[in-house]
Amino acid sequence: MISSSGLNHKRASNEVKPSSKAGAAVADVSLHKLSLAMQDATLLSLSGAGYTDSRSFGFASCPRVVGAAEGMNVLLERKLQRPDGRVEHAYNVTNVEYTEFEKQGICDVPAAPGSQYSCFPANTNVLYVGLKAAELAVRAGVEAGGGAALPGMILNTSKKTTYTDAATGQEHSVAAGRMECTMQNLVDSLAQHFQEAVPSERHGELNTFVVYNQRSRVTSSAKRKRQPGSLKIHQTPDGSFFDLMRNARDMLLRCGFDVPQLPEVKDYLDHGPSFIFLFHPSLGPLWDVVAQKVQGGSLANKAELVLEVVEACITQLHVDGSLRVQADSVMGGSEDALAVNYNQIRSRHDLQLHQQTSRTLWQSGAANGSSDSTVSSAGASQTALPLHQELSNILGGGLLGGRPTHMPAYRQSSKVSGQRLVYSNRCGRVMFKNVTVQNQGVDWGHEGNIYWQHKVQRHESCNIVLHGRSEFEASNVTIQGTQSFDVPDGYKMIVTAGPNGAVRSSLEPLQSEPSWQWKYTMGPNSNIQLQLEKANTRHHDQLKFEAAPLSYII
């Protein structure tokens, strides 16, 4: 039996507990679809519902248009005959691909008479996977062999393919089949078995679940290219970008911004959106968090605002034209993986050396003045490898005469190489207070504009680039025309209005800590509250230890 009434529509959970590899949110989606799922609370809700209740598998779902080429989420009940003759009931939420509706006896009918939406919600391929449950299911499938190792095997014959006849040179179009293995149907191996049928009011207790949200907050697939002249933008890149701007407007309204209405589809396709607002997901991702970082302002008609930055404090920002903020270190700094390993090895070696020295001194004192000289530490007999030998083993080269050279000499090792992101406060920051940006902005009439790729021509723009750990602060100023502000690593740029209204900028070096940062706390209603802390008001109670310099010579 397949049902939609028993789907477990879980709400978001703000409780986050420490864990190690308990579950994962995964997606088999396009970039535009994922960019929607990453906004606000969708992924957090999915992960929270799965983790806090130790669920095995979950789906992020939303309304589905009748007849859409999308799978649907259903609650599957199976009656299984046991060897002893008894019947048991197996339950799990699952996905049914649109190519299988007829085979499964599913009627894709509206949820209500006249509605465009189906009675079954959409499968978006945005999933929560309980890693332990998934591992056990995969191991069992491999041991069983056959189709059990590959879930959801279907032959999709809904597509056509074209080929050219080598003899005649004519092109033909014929029906074709595509073998698919749908990863989301791993859930069919995670069914729960009961001796009795489970009543609908207890379906919410199952280990498989669904979180449900507005469609524009979960998915906007781009499965096909829009035909020239067509106004049908559903499941096209143009439609995905339109949904993205719809979400952007909703969020900016929550931030207290005045934002133009979105145009009708024809006007959108002919002349572009009424505005462009793009931002890094980590600015939130919760919109309630963004609304505390961005408070008040406006976007004029056909304005462009891009915030590729996480640390922002914006109050009364008015954009009539184009303003783009780009931080090359958005969430922290990139560190050389080899340098990180080097510092970890050296710190561990220093600790071992200290412990060994302490044991030696204690044993010496015991031998000279204590009758019980046989007492020893369990680890005293274990001698740590010399530092140069451990580095040689780990780094695999760069040693001269059995001893290491300077750090740069073995930086070329292929065993530990590359850059990795280290989350920290070493990132770009921007602060606007009572700022107006006026310029000619985007050339909306340019024929080469591709809005969903954000490839647009501009007449003028105000561009702010933040390198490394840098800050940009503008207050009580109007910035007109084409302007470019390039802030070097380790500096803060301050922009104000001069005596005659001209833009005046200055650079000053930053201290070891940012000049401001957000302090996050949990509010009384489990909401996240932000408080702005400036450097001169913060208290430093913790002793900080610096890592060994890279030029350290052994």
VMD Tcl script that draws the C-alpha trace (Angstrom):
set ca {
  {0.00 0.00 0.00}
  {1.29 3.45 -0.94}
  {0.07 6.49 0.95}
  {0.83 10.18 1.29}
  {-1.25 10.74 4.42}
  {1.21 8.95 6.65}
  {4.30 10.92 5.70}
  {6.17 12.15 8.73}
  {6.48 15.90 8.17}
  {9.08 16.82 10.78}
  {9.78 20.37 11.91}
  {13.22 21.90 12.31}
  {15.18 21.27 15.47}
  {17.53 23.93 16.82}
  {19.20 21.50 19.20}
  {22.62 20.52 17.94}
  {24.65 17.94 19.85}
  {28.26 16.99 19.23}
  {28.66 13.92 17.08}
  {31.16 12.12 14.93}
  {29.95 10.89 11.57}
  {26.39 10.18 12.74}
  {24.66 11.31 9.57}
  {25.10 13.27 6.38}
  {22.98 15.53 4.20}
  {23.57 14.55 0.58}
  {22.18 15.75 -2.72}
  {22.19 14.58 -6.31}
  {21.09 17.88 -7.78}
  {22.04 20.80 -10.00}
  {23.81 23.83 -8.55}
  {20.68 25.98 -8.78}
  {18.60 23.35 -6.98}
  {21.21 23.00 -4.24}
  {21.52 26.78 -3.83}
  {17.83 26.85 -2.88}
  {18.12 23.92 -0.48}
  {21.06 25.63 1.25}
  {19.00 28.72 2.08}
  {17.32 29.39 5.40}
  {16.42 26.29 7.44}
  {15.92 23.53 4.86}
  {19.17 21.59 5.28}
  {19.34 22.33 9.01}
  {15.78 21.07 9.44}
  {16.56 17.92 7.51}
  {19.75 17.24 9.46}
  {18.16 18.13 12.80}
  {15.15 15.88 12.27}
  {17.41 13.01 11.30}
  {20.11 13.40 13.92}
  {18.18 14.28 17.06}
  {15.90 11.26 16.72}
  {18.61 8.93 15.36}
  {16.71 8.41 12.12}
  {18.08 6.21 9.36}
  {16.92 8.10 6.26}
  {15.04 11.28 5.38}
  {13.81 13.35 2.44}
  {13.45 17.11 1.98}
  {10.18 17.45 0.09}
  {7.81 20.08 -1.25}
  {4.66 20.39 -3.41}
  {4.85 18.69 -6.80}
  {3.06 19.85 -9.95}
  {0.76 17.23 -11.47}
  {2.46 15.64 -14.48}
  {5.95 16.96 -13.65}
  {8.90 14.75 -14.59}
  {9.76 14.29 -10.92}
  {9.63 11.39 -8.54}
  {7.33 11.46 -5.53}
  {7.74 10.61 -1.85}
  {5.29 8.04 -0.48}
  {4.87 5.89 2.59}
  {5.26 2.26 1.55}
  {3.62 -0.56 3.51}
  {4.41 -4.14 2.56}
  {2.82 -7.32 3.91}
  {5.46 -10.04 4.03}
  {4.88 -13.78 4.55}
  {7.28 -15.27 7.08}
  {8.46 -18.91 6.86}
  {6.27 -19.80 9.85}
  {3.20 -18.55 8.02}
  {2.78 -15.36 9.99}
  {2.44 -11.99 8.24}
  {4.58 -9.04 9.19}
  {4.24 -5.43 8.09}
  {7.21 -3.48 6.70}
  {7.14 0.34 6.58}
  {9.39 2.99 5.11}
  {9.11 6.31 3.33}
  {10.45 5.89 -0.19}
  {10.74 7.45 -3.62}
  {8.86 6.39 -6.75}
  {10.28 7.73 -10.00}
  {7.81 9.31 -12.43}
  {8.59 6.62 -15.00}
  {7.26 3.98 -12.59}
  {3.87 5.51 -11.66}
  {1.82 3.38 -14.02}
  {3.68 0.20 -13.13}
  {3.04 0.84 -9.43}
  {-0.61 1.68 -10.01}
  {-0.20 5.31 -8.89}
  {-2.59 7.95 -10.21}
  {-0.97 11.38 -10.33}
  {-4.07 13.36 -9.36}
  {-4.45 16.85 -7.81}
  {-4.51 17.23 -4.05}
  {-7.79 19.14 -4.45}
  {-10.13 19.71 -7.39}
  {-8.70 22.36 -9.68}
  {-5.31 22.42 -7.94}
  {-2.11 22.25 -10.02}
  {-0.33 20.33 -7.26}
  {-0.32 16.56 -6.85}
  {-1.57 14.74 -3.77}
  {1.95 13.29 -3.47}
  {4.92 15.54 -2.60}
  {8.03 15.77 -4.77}
  {11.24 13.83 -4.33}
  {13.97 16.48 -4.57}
  {17.04 14.24 -4.13}
  {18.01 16.28 -1.06}
  {18.47 13.56 1.54}
  {19.52 12.78 5.11}
  {21.43 9.52 5.49}
  {22.10 7.86 8.83}
  {25.59 6.62 8.08}
  {25.60 3.56 10.34}
  {22.24 2.33 9.03}
  {23.34 2.94 5.45}
  {26.61 1.08 5.98}
  {24.81 -1.96 7.38}
  {22.33 -1.93 4.49}
  {25.09 -1.72 1.88}
  {27.07 -4.53 3.53}
  {23.97 -6.72 3.63}
  {23.24 -5.94 -0.03}
  {26.77 -6.83 -1.12}
  {26.62 -10.11 0.79}
  {23.24 -10.97 -0.73}
  {24.48 -10.12 -4.23}
  {22.33 -9.54 -7.26}
  {20.07 -6.50 -7.32}
  {20.25 -6.05 -3.56}
  {23.62 -4.33 -3.93}
  {22.22 -1.66 -6.28}
  {19.02 -0.04 -4.99}
  {16.23 1.31 -7.15}
  {17.26 -0.27 -10.46}
  {14.89 0.88 -13.20}
  {14.89 1.03 -16.99}
  {13.87 4.52 -18.04}
  {12.33 4.33 -21.53}
  {10.76 7.80 -21.55}
  {13.58 9.39 -23.54}
  {14.47 9.36 -27.22}
  {17.85 9.41 -28.84}
  {19.00 10.47 -32.30}
  {21.55 8.83 -34.56}
  {22.78 9.30 -38.12}
  {22.52 6.42 -40.54}
  {26.04 5.82 -41.86}
  {24.74 4.56 -45.21}
  {22.18 7.26 -46.04}
  {23.38 10.13 -43.87}
  {19.84 10.62 -42.58}
  {19.15 11.41 -38.94}
  {16.69 9.22 -37.04}
  {15.02 9.57 -33.64}
  {14.10 6.39 -31.80}
  {12.97 5.35 -28.34}
  {15.86 4.51 -26.02}
  {16.33 3.04 -22.60}
  {18.55 4.17 -19.75}
  {19.40 1.92 -16.83}
  {19.28 3.92 -13.59}
  {20.29 3.15 -10.04}
  {18.53 5.64 -7.77}
  {20.55 6.26 -4.62}
  {17.52 7.48 -2.68}
  {15.98 4.01 -2.92}
  {18.60 2.74 -0.52}
  {15.83 3.56 1.94}
  {13.94 0.44 0.78}
  {16.60 -1.61 2.56}
  {15.92 0.28 5.81}
  {12.29 -0.70 6.32}
  {11.04 -1.43 9.84}
  {9.16 -4.66 10.46}
  {6.18 -5.03 12.80}
  {3.94 -7.94 13.72}
  {0.86 -5.74 13.51}
  {-0.14 -2.92 11.18}
  {1.03 0.47 12.43}
  {-1.83 2.98 12.78}
  {-1.44 6.28 10.92}
  {-1.06 8.31 14.11}
  {2.18 6.42 14.82}
  {3.73 6.80 11.39}
  {5.69 9.76 12.74}
  {7.69 7.35 14.92}
  {9.23 5.53 11.96}
  {12.96 5.72 11.31}
  {12.36 7.15 7.83}
  {10.89 10.63 7.50}
  {10.12 13.68 5.37}
  {10.61 17.38 6.09}
  {8.27 19.61 4.13}
  {8.61 23.22 3.01}
  {7.54 25.65 0.31}
  {8.80 24.54 -3.08}
  {10.85 27.70 -3.65}
  {12.72 27.00 -0.38}
  {13.66 23.43 -1.32}
  {14.11 22.93 -5.05}
  {13.90 24.43 -8.49}
  {15.20 21.90 -10.95}
  {16.81 22.85 -14.25}
  {16.27 19.69 -16.27}
  {15.80 21.18 -19.69}
  {16.63 24.18 -21.83}
  {13.86 26.67 -22.46}
  {12.70 26.66 -26.05}
  {13.14 29.98 -27.92}
  {10.02 32.12 -27.57}
  {8.48 29.84 -24.93}
  {7.16 31.29 -21.68}
  {7.37 27.93 -19.93}
  {10.23 28.38 -17.48}
  {9.35 25.53 -15.10}
  {12.32 23.14 -14.72}
  {14.60 25.43 -16.77}
  {17.65 27.48 -15.69}
  {15.63 30.66 -16.30}
  {12.94 29.36 -13.93}
  {15.50 28.39 -11.29}
  {17.00 31.89 -11.28}
  {13.52 33.41 -11.09}
  {12.84 31.30 -7.99}
  {16.20 32.34 -6.55}
  {15.28 36.01 -6.91}
  {11.86 35.34 -5.39}
  {13.57 33.92 -2.32}
  {16.03 36.82 -2.29}
  {13.15 39.30 -2.22}
  {11.45 37.47 0.64}
  {14.65 37.51 2.66}
  {15.40 41.19 1.99}
  {11.89 42.13 3.05}
  {12.59 40.36 6.33}
  {15.74 42.51 6.58}
  {13.67 45.68 6.31}
  {14.65 46.44 2.71}
  {12.49 48.07 0.08}
  {12.69 45.77 -2.95}
  {10.99 45.98 -6.37}
  {8.28 43.50 -7.28}
  {9.35 40.69 -9.57}
  {8.12 41.15 -13.16}
  {5.78 38.90 -15.09}
  {7.46 35.98 -16.84}
  {7.38 37.58 -20.30}
  {8.93 40.82 -19.05}
  {11.52 38.82 -17.09}
  {12.54 36.88 -20.18}
  {12.62 39.98 -22.39}
  {14.27 42.46 -20.04}
  {15.71 40.50 -17.14}
  {14.71 40.51 -13.45}
  {13.77 43.71 -11.66}
  {16.88 43.32 -9.46}
  {19.78 40.94 -8.76}
  {20.69 39.97 -5.21}
  {23.19 37.18 -4.64}
  {24.89 36.29 -1.38}
  {27.11 33.63 0.13}
  {24.98 31.00 1.93}
  {27.15 31.26 5.05}
  {25.97 34.83 5.53}
  {23.19 32.95 7.33}
  {22.21 30.44 6.27}
  {19.20 31.12 8.51}
  {17.33 34.16 7.28}
  {16.79 35.24 10.88}
  {20.57 35.47 11.21}
  {20.92 37.44 7.95}
  {18.20 39.82 9.14}
  {20.37 40.69 12.14}
  {23.44 41.33 9.99}
  {21.54 43.30 7.33}
  {19.07 45.86 8.71}
  {17.32 48.39 6.58}
  {17.93 49.82 3.15}
  {16.65 49.61 -0.39}
  {17.29 48.24 -3.85}
  {16.16 50.50 -6.67}
  {14.58 49.02 -9.77}
  {17.22 47.14 -11.81}
  {19.78 47.34 -8.97}
  {22.45 44.69 -8.42}
  {23.78 43.72 -4.98}
  {26.28 40.90 -4.48}
  {27.56 39.98 -1.00}
  {30.17 37.25 -1.27}
  {31.06 37.70 2.37}
  {30.04 36.11 5.66}
  {30.99 38.80 8.17}
  {28.77 41.77 7.37}
  {27.20 44.53 9.44}
  {24.87 46.59 7.27}
  {22.53 49.35 8.37}
  {20.66 51.52 5.88}
  {22.36 50.57 2.65}
  {20.70 52.02 -0.47}
  {21.77 50.71 -3.89}
  {20.74 52.42 -7.12}
  {23.01 50.71 -9.63}
  {25.56 47.96 -8.94}
  {27.42 47.10 -5.72}
  {29.58 43.99 -5.47}
  {31.50 42.84 -2.39}
  {33.92 39.93 -2.85}
  {36.03 38.38 -0.08}
  {38.66 35.90 -1.22}
  {38.74 34.47 2.33}
  {35.04 34.13 3.05}
  {34.98 31.80 6.06}
  {38.62 31.69 7.13}
  {42.09 31.30 5.78}
  {43.60 28.68 3.52}
  {46.61 27.01 5.08}
  {49.21 24.79 3.55}
  {48.34 21.23 4.58}
  {52.03 20.42 4.93}
  {52.57 23.34 7.30}
  {49.63 22.24 9.43}
  {51.08 18.70 9.66}
  {54.48 20.13 10.50}
  {53.14 22.19 13.39}
  {51.11 19.26 14.72}
  {54.14 16.97 14.62}
  {56.36 19.51 16.35}
  {53.78 20.25 19.08}
  {53.37 16.54 19.78}
  {57.15 16.04 19.84}
  {57.65 18.94 22.30}
  {55.02 17.44 24.62}
  {56.65 14.00 24.45}
  {60.05 15.50 25.11}
  {58.70 17.37 28.14}
  {57.09 14.21 29.53}
  {60.25 12.16 28.95}
  {62.39 14.80 30.69}
  {59.99 14.91 33.66}
  {60.10 11.13 34.03}
  {63.91 11.11 33.83}
  {64.23 13.76 36.55}
  {61.74 11.96 38.79}
  {63.46 8.59 38.35}
  {66.83 10.20 39.08}
  {65.49 11.67 42.31}
  {63.89 8.38 43.27}
  {67.14 6.47 42.73}
  {69.10 8.91 44.87}
  {66.70 9.44 47.75}
  {63.83 7.02 47.68}
  {63.62 3.38 48.79}
  {61.05 2.66 46.11}
  {63.08 3.17 42.98}
  {61.26 0.54 40.94}
  {58.15 2.67 40.34}
  {57.92 3.88 36.75}
  {55.42 5.31 34.34}
  {53.71 2.92 31.98}
  {54.96 4.96 29.07}
  {58.51 5.47 30.33}
  {59.86 2.59 28.31}
  {58.38 3.97 25.12}
  {60.76 6.42 23.51}
  {59.33 8.84 20.98}
  {60.86 8.93 17.54}
  {63.32 11.77 17.02}
  {61.62 14.75 15.46}
  {63.64 14.60 12.23}
  {62.91 10.87 11.85}
  {59.13 11.33 12.36}
  {59.10 14.16 9.84}
  {61.01 11.99 7.40}
  {58.49 9.16 7.80}
  {55.50 11.45 7.37}
  {56.79 13.80 4.70}
  {58.76 11.28 2.70}
  {61.84 13.25 1.68}
  {63.55 16.59 1.78}
  {66.14 15.43 4.31}
  {69.85 16.01 4.00}
  {72.30 13.85 5.88}
  {69.55 12.31 7.99}
  {68.45 15.69 9.33}
  {65.77 18.05 7.97}
  {66.44 21.32 6.25}
  {64.30 24.42 6.58}
  {60.54 23.97 6.09}
  {60.55 25.16 2.45}
  {62.99 22.36 1.51}
  {60.42 19.64 2.09}
  {57.37 21.68 1.13}
  {57.46 19.84 -2.21}
  {56.49 16.48 -0.70}
  {53.58 14.86 -2.53}
  {52.40 12.89 0.53}
  {50.96 15.90 2.35}
  {50.24 18.74 -0.03}
  {47.65 21.26 -1.13}
  {45.57 23.90 0.62}
  {42.78 23.39 3.13}
  {40.24 25.81 4.55}
  {40.59 26.52 8.26}
  {37.48 28.15 9.72}
  {38.54 31.20 11.72}
  {38.12 34.94 12.09}
  {40.84 35.47 9.49}
  {38.38 36.50 6.82}
  {37.02 39.54 5.03}
  {34.56 41.87 6.81}
  {32.35 44.65 5.53}
  {30.42 47.31 7.42}
  {28.00 49.82 5.85}
  {26.20 52.47 7.87}
  {24.01 55.03 6.12}
  {25.60 54.43 2.71}
  {24.15 55.17 -0.73}
  {25.61 53.69 -3.92}
  {24.62 55.38 -7.19}
  {25.84 54.40 -10.64}
  {24.50 53.27 -14.03}
  {24.87 49.63 -13.02}
  {24.00 46.69 -15.26}
  {23.51 47.15 -19.01}
  {20.09 45.48 -19.04}
  {19.75 45.83 -22.80}
  {22.90 43.89 -23.65}
  {22.10 40.85 -25.78}
  {24.86 38.74 -24.21}
  {23.48 38.85 -20.68}
  {22.84 35.40 -19.16}
  {21.23 36.18 -15.84}
  {21.08 32.66 -14.40}
  {24.86 32.39 -14.89}
  {25.32 35.92 -13.54}
  {27.14 36.86 -16.73}
  {26.09 40.45 -17.31}
  {27.59 43.56 -18.86}
  {27.77 46.69 -16.72}
  {27.95 50.37 -17.51}
  {29.27 51.20 -14.03}
  {29.75 49.39 -10.76}
  {31.11 49.84 -7.24}
  {33.42 46.90 -6.58}
  {34.93 46.03 -3.18}
  {37.55 43.27 -2.96}
  {38.70 42.00 0.43}
  {41.97 40.09 0.47}
  {42.71 37.66 3.29}
  {42.01 39.13 6.73}
  {40.86 42.61 5.80}
  {37.99 44.98 6.56}
  {36.01 47.63 4.69}
  {33.99 50.21 6.59}
  {31.89 52.97 5.01}
  {29.59 55.35 6.86}
  {27.50 58.43 6.06}
  {28.69 58.61 2.47}
  {27.35 58.51 -1.09}
  {29.52 56.55 -3.52}
  {28.88 57.53 -7.14}
  {30.02 56.18 -10.49}
  {32.54 53.43 -11.09}
  {34.58 52.87 -7.95}
  {36.99 50.10 -7.00}
  {38.19 49.51 -3.46}
  {40.92 46.89 -3.09}
  {41.73 46.14 0.56}
  {45.04 44.32 1.14}
  {45.46 41.50 3.63}
  {45.92 42.75 7.19}
  {44.41 46.19 6.61}
  {41.19 48.07 7.24}
  {39.89 50.59 4.73}
  {37.69 53.39 6.05}
  {35.54 55.33 3.57}
  {33.79 58.54 4.55}
  {32.60 61.77 2.92}
  {35.04 64.65 2.63}
  {34.18 68.32 3.28}
  {32.82 68.77 -0.25}
  {31.03 65.39 -0.31}
  {33.81 63.63 -2.21}
  {34.66 60.09 -1.20}
  {37.66 59.91 1.13}
  {39.39 56.62 1.98}
  {42.20 55.67 4.32}
  {44.05 52.47 5.20}
  {45.17 51.39 8.64}
  {46.79 48.13 9.76}
  {44.67 45.69 11.71}
  {45.58 44.41 15.14}
  {45.85 40.70 15.89}
  {42.06 40.50 16.40}
  {39.27 41.84 14.15}
  {38.02 45.33 14.96}
  {34.52 43.84 15.35}
  {32.79 40.49 15.28}
  {29.40 38.91 15.91}
  {28.74 37.03 19.14}
  {26.18 34.25 18.75}
  {23.94 33.14 21.61}
  {20.84 30.98 21.87}
  {17.74 33.00 22.72}
  {14.87 32.03 25.05}
  {12.84 30.64 22.14}
  {15.75 28.60 20.75}
  {16.41 31.31 18.19}
  {19.93 32.51 17.41}
  {20.69 36.02 18.62}
  {23.61 38.13 17.42}
  {25.39 40.88 19.32}
  {28.02 43.13 17.76}
  {31.28 43.20 19.72}
  {33.96 45.76 18.96}
  {37.62 45.25 19.76}
  {37.77 47.89 22.46}
  {34.86 46.29 24.35}
  {35.98 42.66 24.22}
  {37.72 41.05 27.18}
  {40.58 38.68 26.49}
  {40.64 36.12 29.29}
  {42.34 33.30 27.43}
  {46.06 32.88 26.92}
  {46.82 32.37 23.24}
  {49.62 30.17 21.93}
  {51.15 30.75 18.51}
  {52.16 27.84 16.29}
  {55.83 27.27 15.55}
  {57.05 29.47 12.68}
  {57.54 27.81 9.33}
  {61.17 28.93 9.24}
  {61.98 26.94 12.37}
  {65.32 25.16 12.02}
  {65.78 21.76 13.63}
}
mol new
graphics top color blue
foreach p $ca { graphics top sphere $p radius 0.5 }
foreach p [lrange $ca 0 end-1] q [lrange $ca 1 end] { graphics top cylinder $p $q radius 0.2 }
display resetview
